[in-house]
Amino acid sequence: MDASSLSLGRARASSDFLGLLVSVTTLEEAALAAGQGVAVVDIKDPGKGALGGADPVLWDQVASRLPAKVRLSAALGEAIESTSAERLPSRFQFAKAGPGGSGNLAALVRRWSKIRKSLPAATEFVGVAYADFVSANAPSPEEVFQAAVSEGLRWVLVDTFTKDGRSTCEHLGRDRLQALDDLAAGAGVSYVLAGSLKLNSLPSLVGLRHRLIGLRGAVCDHGRTGQLSQAKIQQWQTAIESIRTKGHDASI
């Protein structure tokens, strides 16, 4: 599926799998990811946390220099922080802010509202659920998904707050992931599955209806603060295509 035909930010919620969302830290990495045909190029600063916001100057550079067909996403930090959302170029299809430190759902939803008002009209705000929500002092994934439905969000990212090698799958387990998947499908909410995912875990994800797989550390040399690797992106794409050709066309 060609990235130019996806219209991700305006797509109706669906179970169709779109591909990889790859997080990058520089203009050069953004160009590399785009050149590999990933579904979404995501801009963030891993040195600032799970969803560390990059310098808005980088947002501007990426927006102005990458081809128009490339779909863009930006991490804005944690929602309780000052996110610079008002500086995001309208070229970005997605923007997301983490729930870390929000403590309770009401406080998080208030921050969502403030951020959404600051974003360009064309940018889709993505709610975020942390699999390790207790250590993040955040609402549970179930609460976040339900709030996303109530607030009219069309996308949710499931990620990990603490980058200690434990994945979203390890934190939540297959049964809980399946329940979240069912909740999203029933409500017409699309979601991105991320959080220290490992290539050898792909077969265990078959049947889930996430529309994107989010990666950073798994496609870098020497971890999430290292350099993006073209070879590792290709490994993931090859593995996904192999699974899909075995009859799992709508999900991984």
Sequence and secondary structure as in RCSB ss.txt:
>XXXX:A:sequence
MDASSLSLGRARASSDFLGLLVSVTTLEEAALAAGQGVAVVDIKDPGKGALGGADPVLWDQVASRLPAKVRLSAA
LGEAIESTSAERLPSRFQFAKAGPGGSGNLAALVRRWSKIRKSLPAATEFVGVAYADFVSANAPSPEEVFQAAVS
EGLRWVLVDTFTKDGRSTCEHLGRDRLQALDDLAAGAGVSYVLAGSLKLNSLPSLVGLRHRLIGLRGAVCDHGRT
GQLSQAKIQQWQTAIESIRTKGHDASI
>XXXX:A:secstr
  GGG  GGG        EEEEEESSHHHHHHHHHTT SEEEE  GGG TT    HHHHHHHHHHS TTS EEEE
EEETTS   GGGS TT SEEEEE TT  SHHHHHHHHHHHHHHS TT EEEEEEETTTTTTT   HHHHHHHHHH
TT  EEEEE SS SS  HHHHHHHHHHHHHHHHHHHHT EEEE SS  GGGGGGGTT   SEEEESGGGEETSTT
SEE HHHHHHHHHHHHHHHTTT  S  
